[in-house]
């Protein structure tokens, strides 16, 4: 083997190993999980509507940012499924102007369209929503499971595009008319 051939072979092997290193580095950056833990959950009914609120702690375990869009809270009920688009409750900064009355200062509520999760950081979100239609309120009375659902960009072969996390589960109510047999 001549020196030219040996140099060319070494350059090809070195270039191949460099490309392999770039591929492994990119792949290892995308490895990581998205965690979502519910720290609080409430569902209340009044005369005309049902109101829910959810407190979530989200963590992006990847080294790259992850975005969730089309955020929804899904109620899986005894007689069907109800999908609700929540609103985000954000703390409003306290105004420095003495003209503003204290009752004007409160939480700022806005629609949630996108949640951007920075890499390797926790983020807390408080979501709330209302259901006004009588049929939907009746359906919510028989809820069995509540899920947080968001769509994300598919980055890997094994990741699902839809991210789902169970927020709350209610065991089925016992049937008072059914008797136990000995």
MIDRENKOL-690992 format. One record per atom (N, C-alpha, C): residue in three letters; atom name; x, y, z; residue number from 1. Coordinates in pm, 1 decimal. Layout:
// MIDRENKOL-690992
> ALA,CA,X,Y,Z,NUM
...
// end
This chain:
// MIDRENKOL-690992
> UNK,N,86.3,-116.7,0.0,1
> UNK,CA,0.0,0.0,0.0,1
> UNK,C,90.7,122.6,0.0,1
> UNK,N,60.1,214.8,-88.7,2
> UNK,CA,141.9,335.7,-99.6,2
> UNK,C,100.0,438.0,6.4,2
> UNK,N,182.2,539.4,23.5,3
> UNK,CA,152.5,643.9,121.6,3
> UNK,C,28.1,723.9,81.6,3
> UNK,N,5.0,738.7,-45.7,4
> UNK,CA,-113.9,812.7,-91.3,4
> UNK,C,-240.1,734.3,-56.3,4
> UNK,N,-235.5,604.3,-81.6,5
> UNK,CA,-350.8,521.5,-48.6,5
> UNK,C,-374.1,516.6,103.0,5
> UNK,N,-267.6,507.2,180.4,6
> UNK,CA,-280.2,503.1,326.2,6
> UNK,C,-335.7,634.8,379.2,6
> UNK,N,-289.8,747.4,322.3,7
> UNK,CA,-339.8,878.5,364.3,7
> UNK,C,-487.2,892.3,329.5,7
> UNK,N,-526.1,849.6,210.5,8
> UNK,CA,-666.1,855.7,169.0,8
> UNK,C,-754.4,766.9,256.6,8
> UNK,N,-706.7,647.1,287.6,9
> UNK,CA,-781.4,556.2,373.5,9
> UNK,C,-796.7,614.4,513.9,9
> UNK,N,-692.0,673.4,567.5,10
> UNK,CA,-698.8,735.6,700.2,10
> UNK,C,-795.2,853.8,699.6,10
> UNK,N,-796.3,932.4,591.4,11
> UNK,CA,-889.0,1046.1,581.5,11
> UNK,C,-1033.3,997.0,575.9,11
> UNK,N,-1060.1,891.3,501.7,12
> UNK,CA,-1195.7,836.5,493.9,12
> UNK,C,-1240.2,780.5,628.9,12
> UNK,N,-1153.1,709.3,696.6,13
> UNK,CA,-1188.5,654.8,828.2,13
> UNK,C,-1211.6,768.7,927.4,13
> UNK,N,-1126.0,868.5,925.7,14
> UNK,CA,-1142.1,983.4,1016.0,14
> UNK,C,-1270.4,1059.7,988.5,14
> UNK,N,-1303.0,1081.0,861.6,15
> UNK,CA,-1427.5,1150.2,826.4,15
> UNK,C,-1549.6,1068.9,866.8,15
> UNK,N,-1544.7,938.0,848.3,16
> UNK,CA,-1655.4,851.3,888.4,16
> UNK,C,-1676.1,852.8,1038.7,16
> UNK,N,-1566.2,848.6,1113.4,17
> UNK,CA,-1578.6,854.9,1259.3,17
> UNK,C,-1630.1,990.8,1306.2,17
> UNK,N,-1591.6,1098.0,1238.2,18
> UNK,CA,-1642.2,1231.4,1273.7,18
> UNK,C,-1793.1,1239.5,1249.9,18
> UNK,N,-1839.3,1186.5,1135.7,19
> UNK,CA,-1983.4,1185.6,1108.4,19
> UNK,C,-2058.4,1099.0,1208.9,19
> UNK,N,-1999.9,985.8,1245.9,20
> UNK,CA,-2061.8,900.3,1345.8,20
> UNK,C,-2070.4,972.4,1479.9,20
> UNK,N,-1967.9,1046.7,1516.8,21
> UNK,CA,-1968.4,1123.8,1641.1,21
> UNK,C,-2075.8,1231.3,1641.5,21
> UNK,N,-2095.1,1299.3,1529.0,22
> UNK,CA,-2199.7,1401.2,1518.1,22
> UNK,C,-2337.5,1336.8,1532.2,22
> UNK,N,-2356.4,1223.0,1467.9,23
> UNK,CA,-2484.6,1153.2,1477.9,23
> UNK,C,-2512.6,1110.0,1621.8,23
> UNK,N,-2413.3,1053.2,1688.8,24
> UNK,CA,-2431.5,1008.4,1827.2,24
> UNK,C,-2459.6,1127.1,1918.9,24
> UNK,N,-2390.4,1239.3,1897.0,25
> UNK,CA,-2412.4,1358.2,1979.1,25
> UNK,C,-2553.8,1412.0,1959.6,25
> UNK,N,-2600.4,1419.6,1836.7,26
> UNK,CA,-2737.8,1466.0,1809.4,26
> UNK,C,-2841.4,1372.4,1870.3,26
> UNK,N,-2816.5,1244.3,1858.9,27
> UNK,CA,-2909.5,1146.9,1913.9,27
> UNK,C,-2914.3,1156.0,2066.0,27
> UNK,N,-2799.1,1170.9,2130.2,28
> UNK,CA,-2797.0,1177.5,2276.6,28
> UNK,C,-2860.5,1305.9,2329.3,28
> UNK,N,-2860.6,1413.0,2252.0,29
> UNK,CA,-2926.8,1536.9,2294.9,29
> UNK,C,-3077.8,1522.2,2296.4,29
> UNK,N,-3130.2,1437.9,2208.2,30
> UNK,CA,-3275.6,1423.0,2201.0,30
> UNK,C,-3328.2,1315.9,2295.8,30
> UNK,N,-3239.3,1242.0,2362.1,31
> UNK,CA,-3284.2,1142.9,2459.3,31
> UNK,C,-3323.0,1216.0,2587.9,31
> UNK,N,-3432.5,1180.6,2642.5,32
> UNK,CA,-3482.2,1242.7,2765.5,32
> UNK,C,-3632.8,1235.3,2765.3,32
> UNK,N,-3689.2,1249.6,2880.6,33
> UNK,CA,-3834.1,1237.8,2893.5,33
> UNK,C,-3897.2,1371.6,2927.4,33
> UNK,N,-4022.3,1381.2,2894.8,34
> UNK,CA,-4104.1,1495.2,2933.8,34
> UNK,C,-4190.1,1448.7,3050.3,34
> UNK,N,-4175.3,1515.2,3166.1,35
> UNK,CA,-4249.6,1477.1,3285.3,35
> UNK,C,-4356.7,1579.6,3313.6,35
> UNK,N,-4468.5,1531.8,3361.0,36
> UNK,CA,-4580.2,1618.0,3399.2,36
> UNK,C,-4642.7,1558.9,3524.7,36
> UNK,N,-4643.9,1637.6,3631.1,37
> UNK,CA,-4703.5,1594.5,3756.8,37
> UNK,C,-4813.0,1692.4,3796.3,37
> UNK,N,-4925.5,1640.2,3835.2,38
> UNK,CA,-5036.0,1723.2,3881.2,38
> UNK,C,-5017.3,1750.3,4029.9,38
> UNK,N,-5011.0,1878.5,4065.9,39
> UNK,CA,-4994.9,1914.8,4207.0,39
> UNK,C,-5125.9,1961.8,4268.9,39
> UNK,N,-5228.2,1976.5,4189.2,40
> UNK,CA,-5357.6,2016.8,4240.9,40
> UNK,C,-5464.7,2001.6,4134.4,40
> UNK,N,-5585.0,1969.1,4178.6,41
> UNK,CA,-5694.0,1943.4,4084.0,41
> UNK,C,-5824.6,1972.0,4155.0,41
> UNK,N,-5916.7,2042.0,4087.0,42
> UNK,CA,-6044.7,2074.6,4147.3,42
> UNK,C,-6150.9,2082.7,4038.0,42
> UNK,N,-6267.5,2028.0,4067.3,43
> UNK,CA,-6383.4,2035.8,3978.4,43
> UNK,C,-6502.6,2072.0,4064.5,43
> UNK,N,-6566.1,2185.5,4032.8,44
> UNK,CA,-6681.7,2230.4,4109.8,44
> UNK,C,-6798.9,2254.4,4015.7,44
> UNK,N,-6917.8,2232.8,4068.4,45
> UNK,CA,-7040.7,2253.1,3992.3,45
> UNK,C,-7121.2,2362.7,4060.1,45
> UNK,N,-7180.2,2450.9,3978.1,46
> UNK,CA,-7276.8,2546.8,4031.5,46
> UNK,C,-7406.1,2531.1,3951.6,46
> UNK,N,-7493.9,2628.0,3958.6,47
> UNK,CA,-7625.6,2614.9,3896.0,47
> UNK,C,-7619.9,2599.1,3744.1,47
> UNK,N,-7529.2,2672.0,3679.4,48
> UNK,CA,-7530.3,2674.2,3533.6,48
> UNK,C,-7403.4,2621.7,3467.9,48
> UNK,N,-7297.5,2593.9,3542.8,49
> UNK,CA,-7171.9,2556.0,3479.5,49
> UNK,C,-7089.4,2465.7,3570.9,49
> UNK,N,-6987.2,2409.8,3512.7,50
> UNK,CA,-6885.9,2334.7,3587.0,50
> UNK,C,-6753.4,2407.2,3566.2,50
> UNK,N,-6675.9,2419.9,3672.8,51
> UNK,CA,-6548.0,2489.0,3665.6,51
> UNK,C,-6440.0,2393.8,3714.6,51
> UNK,N,-6328.2,2387.7,3641.2,52
> UNK,CA,-6217.1,2303.6,3682.7,52
> UNK,C,-6089.2,2386.1,3686.2,52
> UNK,N,-5997.0,2342.0,3768.3,53
> UNK,CA,-5864.3,2402.2,3771.6,53
> UNK,C,-5762.7,2291.5,3795.7,53
> UNK,N,-5647.6,2305.9,3732.0,54
> UNK,CA,-5540.9,2207.0,3737.0,54
> UNK,C,-5408.8,2280.0,3756.4,54
> UNK,N,-5328.2,2233.1,3850.1,55
> UNK,CA,-5192.1,2284.5,3867.3,55
> UNK,C,-5096.0,2175.3,3821.9,55
> UNK,N,-5009.7,2209.2,3727.1,56
> UNK,CA,-4917.0,2112.2,3669.3,56
> UNK,C,-4773.8,2158.4,3687.8,56
> UNK,N,-4684.7,2064.4,3716.8,57
> UNK,CA,-4541.0,2087.0,3713.5,57
> UNK,C,-4487.1,2008.7,3595.4,57
> UNK,N,-4424.8,2079.1,3501.4,58
> UNK,CA,-4372.5,2018.2,3379.0,58
> UNK,C,-4220.3,2023.0,3380.4,58
> UNK,N,-4155.8,1916.4,3333.5,59
> UNK,CA,-4009.9,1911.0,3326.7,59
> UNK,C,-3968.3,1852.2,3192.6,59
> UNK,N,-3877.6,1920.9,3125.4,60
> UNK,CA,-3822.5,1873.6,2999.5,60
> UNK,C,-3686.6,1812.5,3029.0,60
> UNK,N,-3674.0,1681.6,3018.3,61
> UNK,CA,-3549.5,1612.1,3046.5,61
> UNK,C,-3453.6,1608.3,2930.3,61
> UNK,N,-3487.8,1671.0,2820.8,62
> UNK,CA,-3400.7,1672.6,2703.2,62
> UNK,C,-3306.9,1792.4,2707.9,62
> UNK,N,-3205.7,1790.5,2623.4,63
> UNK,CA,-3114.0,1904.0,2613.7,63
> UNK,C,-3156.9,2003.3,2506.8,63
> UNK,N,-3272.7,1980.9,2449.1,64
> UNK,CA,-3326.8,2071.2,2348.4,64
> UNK,C,-3465.3,2116.3,2394.1,64
> UNK,N,-3507.6,2237.3,2358.6,65
> UNK,CA,-3641.1,2282.8,2399.2,65
> UNK,C,-3750.6,2197.8,2335.1,65
> UNK,N,-3861.8,2185.6,2406.4,66
> UNK,CA,-3978.0,2110.6,2357.5,66
> UNK,C,-4099.0,2201.8,2368.0,66
> UNK,N,-4178.0,2203.8,2263.7,67
> UNK,CA,-4300.5,2283.2,2263.8,67
> UNK,C,-4422.3,2194.1,2255.0,67
> UNK,N,-4524.3,2226.9,2332.5,68
> UNK,CA,-4652.9,2159.1,2325.4,68
> UNK,C,-4755.4,2258.2,2273.0,68
> UNK,N,-4836.0,2216.6,2177.7,69
> UNK,CA,-4940.9,2303.8,2123.5,69
> UNK,C,-5072.9,2228.7,2129.4,69
> UNK,N,-5180.0,2298.4,2099.6,70
> UNK,CA,-5314.7,2240.4,2105.1,70
> UNK,C,-5339.7,2176.5,2241.7,70
> UNK,N,-5317.3,2253.2,2346.0,71
> UNK,CA,-5332.9,2205.1,2482.9,71
> UNK,C,-5481.8,2183.6,2511.9,71
> UNK,N,-5513.3,2070.7,2573.8,72
> UNK,CA,-5651.9,2044.2,2611.8,72
> UNK,C,-5655.8,1959.3,2738.4,72
> UNK,N,-5767.8,1966.1,2805.4,73
> UNK,CA,-5796.6,1880.0,2919.8,73
> UNK,C,-5911.0,1789.5,2875.6,73
> UNK,N,-5888.2,1658.7,2882.2,74
> UNK,CA,-5985.0,1561.1,2833.6,74
> UNK,C,-6047.7,1490.6,2953.2,74
> UNK,N,-6179.9,1495.6,2959.7,75
> UNK,CA,-6255.7,1426.9,3063.6,75
> UNK,C,-6312.3,1299.4,3002.6,75
> UNK,N,-6271.8,1185.9,3054.1,76
> UNK,CA,-6327.6,1059.1,3009.8,76
> UNK,C,-6435.1,1022.7,3111.0,76
> UNK,N,-6558.3,1021.5,3063.3,77
> UNK,CA,-6673.6,1007.2,3150.8,77
> UNK,C,-6741.9,873.4,3128.0,77
> UNK,N,-6838.2,847.4,3212.4,78
> UNK,CA,-6913.1,722.3,3204.4,78
> UNK,C,-6986.1,710.1,3071.5,78
> UNK,N,-7036.2,821.7,3019.3,79
> UNK,CA,-7117.7,818.1,2898.1,79
> UNK,C,-7050.3,881.8,2777.2,79
> UNK,N,-6921.1,903.9,2782.1,80
> UNK,CA,-6852.4,961.1,2667.3,80
> UNK,C,-6727.8,1037.4,2706.8,80
> UNK,N,-6683.6,1122.3,2615.5,81
> UNK,CA,-6561.5,1197.9,2634.9,81
> UNK,C,-6588.4,1345.0,2608.9,81
> UNK,N,-6527.7,1433.4,2689.7,82
> UNK,CA,-6542.4,1576.6,2673.3,82
> UNK,C,-6403.4,1638.6,2666.1,82
> UNK,N,-6377.9,1717.1,2560.4,83
> UNK,CA,-6249.4,1783.1,2542.1,83
> UNK,C,-6268.8,1932.1,2566.4,83
> UNK,N,-6189.1,1987.1,2657.3,84
> UNK,CA,-6199.9,2127.9,2693.6,84
> UNK,C,-6065.8,2196.1,2670.7,84
> UNK,N,-6070.7,2316.8,2616.1,85
> UNK,CA,-5948.7,2395.4,2597.3,85
> UNK,C,-5935.8,2491.2,2715.1,85
> UNK,N,-5835.2,2470.1,2801.2,86
> UNK,CA,-5824.9,2550.1,2923.4,86
> UNK,C,-5763.9,2687.6,2898.4,86
> UNK,N,-5772.3,2770.0,3001.9,87
> UNK,CA,-5706.4,2899.6,3003.4,87
> UNK,C,-5597.3,2894.3,3108.2,87
> UNK,N,-5494.1,2975.9,3089.4,88
> UNK,CA,-5383.1,2979.0,3183.7,88
> UNK,C,-5401.8,3094.6,3280.3,88
> UNK,N,-5375.7,3068.7,3406.9,89
> UNK,CA,-5381.3,3172.9,3509.0,89
> UNK,C,-5238.7,3219.6,3532.7,89
> UNK,N,-5214.3,3346.7,3507.5,90
> UNK,CA,-5081.0,3403.2,3526.9,90
> UNK,C,-5088.3,3508.6,3635.3,90
> UNK,N,-4983.4,3516.0,3714.4,91
> UNK,CA,-4978.5,3618.8,3818.4,91
> UNK,C,-4953.4,3753.8,3752.6,91
> UNK,N,-5035.0,3850.5,3786.9,92
> UNK,CA,-5018.1,3985.4,3733.8,92
> UNK,C,-4926.2,4061.9,3828.1,92
> UNK,N,-4825.7,4132.3,3776.5,93
> UNK,CA,-4737.7,4207.6,3866.0,93
> UNK,C,-4813.3,4320.4,3935.7,93
> UNK,N,-4775.1,4347.6,4057.2,94
> UNK,CA,-4840.7,4451.6,4136.3,94
> UNK,C,-4806.6,4588.5,4078.2,94
> UNK,N,-4904.5,4673.2,4047.3,95
> UNK,CA,-4875.0,4802.6,3986.2,95
> UNK,C,-4815.1,4899.7,4088.1,95
> UNK,N,-4727.4,4984.8,4040.2,96
> UNK,CA,-4664.7,5083.1,4126.6,96
> UNK,C,-4742.7,5213.5,4131.2,96
> UNK,N,-4839.1,5229.6,4042.4,97
> UNK,CA,-4915.8,5352.8,4036.3,97
> UNK,C,-5019.2,5357.4,4149.1,97
> UNK,N,-5028.1,5468.5,4225.1,98
> UNK,CA,-5127.2,5476.4,4332.6,98
> UNK,C,-5269.4,5497.3,4280.9,98
> UNK,N,-5286.9,5522.0,4151.2,99
> UNK,CA,-5418.8,5547.5,4094.7,99
> UNK,C,-5499.2,5417.0,4082.6,99
> UNK,N,-5431.8,5305.3,4062.6,100
> UNK,CA,-5498.7,5177.5,4042.4,100
> UNK,C,-5555.9,5128.5,4174.7,100
> UNK,N,-5682.5,5089.2,4173.0,101
> UNK,CA,-5746.9,5037.7,4293.6,101
> UNK,C,-5702.0,4894.7,4319.6,101
> UNK,N,-5705.9,4854.9,4444.2,102
> UNK,CA,-5660.6,4721.2,4480.1,102
> UNK,C,-5747.3,4612.4,4418.9,102
> UNK,N,-5877.3,4637.2,4400.4,103
> UNK,CA,-5961.7,4532.8,4342.7,103
> UNK,C,-5933.5,4511.7,4194.3,103
> UNK,N,-5863.7,4606.2,4128.5,104
> UNK,CA,-5828.4,4588.9,3987.8,104
> UNK,C,-5709.5,4495.4,3969.6,104
> UNK,N,-5637.6,4467.8,4076.3,105
> UNK,CA,-5519.9,4381.5,4067.6,105
> UNK,C,-5564.1,4239.6,4097.2,105
> UNK,N,-5537.9,4150.1,4005.0,106
> UNK,CA,-5576.9,4010.8,4022.5,106
> UNK,C,-5506.9,3926.4,3919.5,106
> UNK,N,-5541.1,3801.0,3912.2,107
> UNK,CA,-5474.4,3716.4,3814.0,107
> UNK,C,-5516.2,3751.7,3671.7,107
> UNK,N,-5424.2,3734.9,3582.0,108
> UNK,CA,-5448.6,3757.4,3440.4,108
> UNK,C,-5477.7,3621.5,3378.3,108
> UNK,N,-5588.4,3610.4,3307.3,109
> UNK,CA,-5628.5,3482.7,3248.9,109
> UNK,C,-5622.6,3495.6,3097.8,109
> UNK,N,-5551.6,3401.6,3034.1,110
> UNK,CA,-5539.3,3404.9,2888.9,110
> UNK,C,-5549.3,3262.3,2835.1,110
> UNK,N,-5588.2,3251.1,2709.5,111
> UNK,CA,-5601.0,3120.1,2645.9,111
> UNK,C,-5462.5,3058.2,2628.1,111
> UNK,N,-5454.6,2927.4,2647.5,112
> UNK,CA,-5329.1,2855.6,2630.9,112
> UNK,C,-5325.0,2802.0,2489.0,112
> UNK,N,-5228.3,2846.6,2411.9,113
> UNK,CA,-5213.4,2791.7,2277.0,113
> UNK,C,-5086.1,2709.2,2266.8,113
> UNK,N,-4980.2,2753.7,2333.7,114
> UNK,CA,-4851.3,2685.8,2325.6,114
> UNK,C,-4785.1,2688.4,2462.5,114
> UNK,N,-4719.5,2578.4,2499.7,115
> UNK,CA,-4635.3,2573.7,2619.2,115
> UNK,C,-4494.8,2539.4,2571.2,115
> UNK,N,-4401.6,2631.2,2591.3,116
> UNK,CA,-4261.9,2608.0,2554.5,116
> UNK,C,-4184.9,2567.9,2679.5,116
> UNK,N,-4122.0,2450.3,2673.9,117
> UNK,CA,-4048.0,2398.6,2788.3,117
> UNK,C,-3898.4,2408.9,2761.2,117
> UNK,N,-3827.4,2489.5,2840.2,118
> UNK,CA,-3683.0,2499.5,2822.0,118
> UNK,C,-3614.8,2369.4,2864.8,118
> UNK,N,-3494.5,2343.9,2814.8,119
> UNK,CA,-3427.3,2218.2,2848.4,119
> UNK,C,-3388.0,2209.9,2995.9,119
> UNK,N,-3410.8,2092.2,3053.9,120
> UNK,CA,-3369.2,2057.0,3189.6,120
> UNK,C,-3412.7,2157.8,3295.9,120
> UNK,N,-3537.5,2204.3,3285.1,121
> UNK,CA,-3591.7,2299.1,3381.9,121
> UNK,C,-3736.3,2263.3,3413.2,121
> UNK,N,-3775.6,2293.0,3537.7,122
> UNK,CA,-3914.3,2276.7,3579.6,122
> UNK,C,-3992.7,2401.7,3544.9,122
> UNK,N,-4119.2,2383.7,3513.2,123
> UNK,CA,-4209.4,2494.7,3486.0,123
> UNK,C,-4345.9,2460.0,3545.5,123
> UNK,N,-4406.1,2555.0,3614.6,124
> UNK,CA,-4538.8,2533.5,3673.5,124
> UNK,C,-4643.9,2606.9,3591.2,124
> UNK,N,-4755.7,2541.4,3569.0,125
> UNK,CA,-4868.8,2600.2,3496.2,125
> UNK,C,-4995.0,2576.9,3575.2,125
> UNK,N,-5076.4,2679.5,3583.7,126
> UNK,CA,-5209.1,2665.7,3643.0,126
> UNK,C,-5310.4,2688.9,3532.2,126
> UNK,N,-5391.0,2588.8,3505.5,127
> UNK,CA,-5490.1,2594.4,3399.0,127
> UNK,C,-5629.4,2588.0,3460.9,127
> UNK,N,-5722.5,2657.2,3397.8,128
> UNK,CA,-5860.4,2650.7,3444.0,128
> UNK,C,-5954.1,2662.2,3324.4,128
> UNK,N,-6075.6,2619.5,3345.5,129
> UNK,CA,-6174.3,2627.4,3238.7,129
> UNK,C,-6314.5,2611.7,3293.4,129
> UNK,N,-6410.6,2644.1,3209.3,130
> UNK,CA,-6552.8,2632.9,3243.9,130
> UNK,C,-6625.5,2557.3,3133.3,130
> UNK,N,-6726.0,2485.8,3174.4,131
> UNK,CA,-6814.4,2415.2,3081.6,131
> UNK,C,-6953.9,2466.8,3109.7,131
> UNK,N,-7018.7,2525.0,3006.9,132
> UNK,CA,-7148.1,2590.7,3025.8,132
> UNK,C,-7268.0,2510.0,2976.0,132
> UNK,N,-7250.0,2429.2,2874.4,133
> UNK,CA,-7364.4,2359.3,2817.0,133
> UNK,C,-7417.5,2254.0,2913.2,133
> UNK,N,-7550.7,2249.2,2927.6,134
> UNK,CA,-7612.9,2161.4,3027.3,134
> UNK,C,-7580.4,2014.7,3002.2,134
> UNK,N,-7578.8,1973.4,2877.3,135
> UNK,CA,-7549.5,1833.8,2845.8,135
> UNK,C,-7405.5,1798.6,2884.2,135
> UNK,N,-7313.0,1890.9,2859.9,136
> UNK,CA,-7172.8,1866.3,2896.0,136
> UNK,C,-7153.8,1865.5,3047.3,136
> UNK,N,-7224.7,1951.4,3117.7,137
> UNK,CA,-7217.1,1953.3,3264.3,137
> UNK,C,-7271.3,1822.3,3320.7,137
> UNK,N,-7381.1,1773.0,3263.0,138
> UNK,CA,-7436.2,1644.1,3306.1,138
> UNK,C,-7337.0,1531.7,3278.8,138
> UNK,N,-7270.8,1538.1,3165.0,139
> UNK,CA,-7170.5,1438.0,3130.1,139
> UNK,C,-7053.3,1440.7,3228.5,139
> UNK,N,-7011.3,1560.8,3270.2,140
> UNK,CA,-6899.2,1573.7,3363.3,140
> UNK,C,-6929.0,1516.4,3501.2,140
> UNK,N,-7056.2,1509.9,3538.1,141
> UNK,CA,-7091.1,1454.9,3669.5,141
> UNK,C,-7047.8,1309.1,3681.3,141
> UNK,N,-7034.0,1239.5,3570.9,142
> UNK,CA,-6991.5,1099.4,3573.1,142
> UNK,C,-6848.9,1079.9,3526.7,142
> UNK,N,-6760.1,1174.9,3555.9,143
> UNK,CA,-6621.2,1163.0,3508.9,143
> UNK,C,-6550.2,1046.1,3576.7,143
> UNK,N,-6462.1,982.7,3501.0,144
> UNK,CA,-6383.5,870.0,3551.0,144
> UNK,C,-6233.5,900.2,3549.1,144
> UNK,N,-6189.1,973.2,3446.1,145
> UNK,CA,-6046.2,1002.4,3432.1,145
> UNK,C,-6030.3,1138.1,3365.5,145
> UNK,N,-5926.3,1212.6,3406.0,146
> UNK,CA,-5896.3,1343.1,3348.4,146
> UNK,C,-5752.9,1338.9,3297.5,146
> UNK,N,-5732.3,1385.4,3173.4,147
> UNK,CA,-5599.7,1382.3,3112.4,147
> UNK,C,-5559.0,1521.0,3063.8,147
> UNK,N,-5430.3,1550.2,3072.7,148
> UNK,CA,-5368.5,1666.9,3010.5,148
> UNK,C,-5312.6,1619.0,2878.0,148
> UNK,N,-5349.3,1686.9,2767.2,149
> UNK,CA,-5309.0,1643.2,2633.7,149
> UNK,C,-5248.9,1761.3,2558.7,149
> UNK,N,-5137.3,1735.0,2491.8,150
> UNK,CA,-5073.2,1835.9,2408.6,150
> UNK,C,-5007.9,1770.2,2288.5,150
> UNK,N,-4997.8,1843.2,2180.6,151
> UNK,CA,-4932.9,1793.6,2059.1,151
> UNK,C,-4790.2,1847.2,2055.4,151
> UNK,N,-4694.5,1762.4,2021.7,152
> UNK,CA,-4556.0,1807.1,2009.9,152
> UNK,C,-4499.4,1766.6,1875.4,152
> UNK,N,-4391.2,1832.8,1840.7,153
> UNK,CA,-4325.0,1800.0,1715.5,153
> UNK,C,-4257.8,1665.0,1731.0,153
> UNK,N,-4276.7,1580.8,1636.1,154
> UNK,CA,-4215.6,1448.5,1642.3,154
> UNK,C,-4068.7,1459.9,1606.6,154
> UNK,N,-3982.9,1420.0,1698.8,155
> UNK,CA,-3838.5,1433.0,1677.2,155
> UNK,C,-3769.9,1298.7,1661.7,155
> UNK,N,-3821.2,1194.7,1718.0,156
> UNK,CA,-3753.6,1066.4,1714.6,156
> UNK,C,-3841.7,958.8,1656.0,156
> UNK,N,-3782.3,843.9,1638.1,157
> UNK,CA,-3857.2,731.7,1583.1,157
> UNK,C,-3955.7,674.0,1683.7,157
> UNK,N,-3922.3,683.0,1812.5,158
> UNK,CA,-4001.8,615.4,1913.8,158
> UNK,C,-4090.2,709.6,1995.1,158
> UNK,N,-4089.8,837.7,1965.9,159
> UNK,CA,-4173.5,932.4,2038.7,159
> UNK,C,-4310.1,943.6,1973.3,159
> UNK,N,-4410.2,955.3,2057.9,160
> UNK,CA,-4544.2,979.7,2005.9,160
> UNK,C,-4563.5,1129.0,1986.4,160
> UNK,N,-4643.8,1164.6,1889.8,161
> UNK,CA,-4670.0,1305.3,1863.2,161
> UNK,C,-4763.8,1364.5,1967.6,161
> UNK,N,-4854.4,1284.8,2019.6,162
> UNK,CA,-4948.6,1330.7,2121.0,162
> UNK,C,-4894.8,1294.5,2258.4,162
> UNK,N,-4883.5,1396.6,2345.6,163
> UNK,CA,-4838.9,1373.7,2482.7,163
> UNK,C,-4962.4,1371.4,2572.2,163
> UNK,N,-4978.4,1265.1,2650.4,164
> UNK,CA,-5092.1,1249.8,2741.0,164
> UNK,C,-5040.9,1218.7,2880.8,164
> UNK,N,-5103.4,1281.5,2978.6,165
> UNK,CA,-5070.9,1252.6,3118.2,165
> UNK,C,-5200.5,1251.9,3197.7,165
> UNK,N,-5221.9,1146.6,3275.3,166
> UNK,CA,-5341.6,1135.3,3358.0,166
> UNK,C,-5326.8,1229.2,3477.2,166
> UNK,N,-5426.2,1314.7,3496.0,167
> UNK,CA,-5426.1,1410.4,3606.6,167
> UNK,C,-5497.9,1351.5,3727.5,167
> UNK,N,-5613.0,1291.5,3704.6,168
> UNK,CA,-5693.0,1237.3,3814.5,168
> UNK,C,-5772.3,1116.9,3765.4,168
> UNK,N,-5795.9,1023.7,3856.8,169
> UNK,CA,-5875.7,904.6,3828.2,169
> UNK,C,-5972.9,886.4,3943.4,169
> UNK,N,-6097.4,857.5,3908.5,170
> UNK,CA,-6198.6,830.3,4010.4,170
> UNK,C,-6245.2,686.8,3991.4,170
> UNK,N,-6240.3,606.7,4097.7,171
> UNK,CA,-6287.8,468.4,4082.9,171
> UNK,C,-6436.8,467.1,4054.9,171
> UNK,N,-6483.6,365.8,3985.7,172
> UNK,CA,-6627.2,359.5,3956.7,172
> UNK,C,-6708.7,349.7,4085.1,172
> UNK,N,-6820.0,416.6,4083.5,173
> UNK,CA,-6909.0,412.8,4199.4,173
> UNK,C,-6977.4,277.2,4205.2,173
> UNK,N,-6995.2,222.3,4325.0,174
> UNK,CA,-7061.8,91.8,4334.0,174
> UNK,C,-7210.2,103.5,4298.4,174
> UNK,N,-7260.7,0.3,4239.0,175
> UNK,CA,-7401.9,-4.6,4202.4,175
> UNK,C,-7481.8,-44.0,4326.5,175
> UNK,N,-7569.8,44.9,4377.0,176
> UNK,CA,-7641.8,12.8,4501.1,176
> UNK,C,-7744.6,-97.8,4482.9,176
> UNK,N,-7781.4,-130.7,4360.4,177
> UNK,CA,-7885.4,-231.0,4335.2,177
> UNK,C,-7827.4,-370.2,4314.4,177
> UNK,N,-7697.4,-378.4,4301.3,178
> UNK,CA,-7635.8,-508.1,4277.5,178
> UNK,C,-7603.2,-574.1,4412.2,178
> UNK,N,-7644.9,-697.2,4428.0,179
> UNK,CA,-7616.7,-769.1,4551.3,179
> UNK,C,-7500.5,-865.4,4530.3,179
> UNK,N,-7426.6,-885.4,4638.0,180
> UNK,CA,-7318.2,-982.5,4631.4,180
> UNK,C,-7377.5,-1121.4,4653.6,180
> UNK,N,-7332.8,-1215.3,4573.5,181
> UNK,CA,-7378.6,-1353.2,4585.8,181
> UNK,C,-7278.8,-1432.9,4668.0,181
> UNK,N,-7329.0,-1519.4,4759.1,182
> UNK,CA,-7237.1,-1597.6,4844.7,182
> UNK,C,-7163.8,-1704.8,4768.9,182
// end
